[in-house]
């Protein structure tokens, strides 16, 4: 498959690197054509790896992964171009977090989410929210954490969620550990996990953890 | 111990009932002295069980449990009286949720929490947020859900958290399954779990579930 990974931070490079290792063609997208981080990533990530602008990455891709910060996700996708998202699966792994005066803040929160913002702004994209609830190393290697812990998917389009579940399977998440929460509105629920995730990070002292939903029946 | 359980809904009656079964003295507190639900509960809950006003319940108690809805928690505690909370452990199990136009809304959220509101309003109370992340049947019988799933505690006062951990132990939560998230500010994190909890309730079709934090090391 041909993937665009928008964002050259640790999340984008980790996801893009693993996709390239799996044999996919990956373009790491950024604002400018000559982003040094993206170029260095492409040199090290093998034959299928390229760097480009958001629009170059998205135009050639079958699947677009949003790996920028949640607060700039719409900006990155507008730069990618609505015509380059038309009908495509858009995988949103972002969290709309920022530190303001030393305090963690989420925006949007509770009455909206980045997943919903993207779906509203690009109604012909097939948006799936997933992976935002774990560290990027765990995203691409869930065996770092023991147990039958799960990953959530949310989105309106069942076939897009099925395709994303296949991708999650390539990363090491078997189907029974992919929990479909429902429509894209549930992006609110998974984005609102971030404060707990940060509390656990502080308390455990590392990011190699996840939650497992246990059920009585 | 002498407990006040404020609130005559399912959460209050379940917590109060289990506390009475465990041999504690429990007064179920409500707005009025002659609340029929509270009186009926007291008749069925054994020798140590009584019904009373919020103030009557709190004045005689060593520990006060806030089991009303999160949006009316401050009102119930004001009715209980600040002088009846002085120096006492106040266990807040509430969630500030309401359905507005058919939509779930949380308020406060993200920049504040009920736990913090209570601690600010009653600075001499020793507030511990806990148990709000599971259904009330699971609160008092965690064995309904298999696995080493956990319960969170948040609060400024370490000795109050230790006392609450003892209470949680009586309910069936052993110490290694009580996760101390830190100060009362972390009440934000656990209150923000509610939307995910409701999504899981809808998807699983029942409330006998909980999350287990799994860690790589």
Interface residues (C-beta under 8 A of the other chain):
Chain A: X103 X105 X106 X109 X110 X111 X138 X144 X145 X146 X147 X149 X179 X180 X181 X182 X186 X188 X189 X190 X192 X193 X195 X196 X198 X199 X200 X202 X203 X204 X206 X208 X209 X210 X211 X212 X213 X214 X215 X216 X217
Chain B: X103 X105 X106 X109 X110 X111 X138 X144 X145 X146 X147 X149 X179 X180 X181 X182 X186 X188 X189 X190 X192 X193 X195 X196 X198 X199 X200 X202 X203 X204 X206 X208 X209 X210 X211 X212 X213 X214 X215 X216 X217
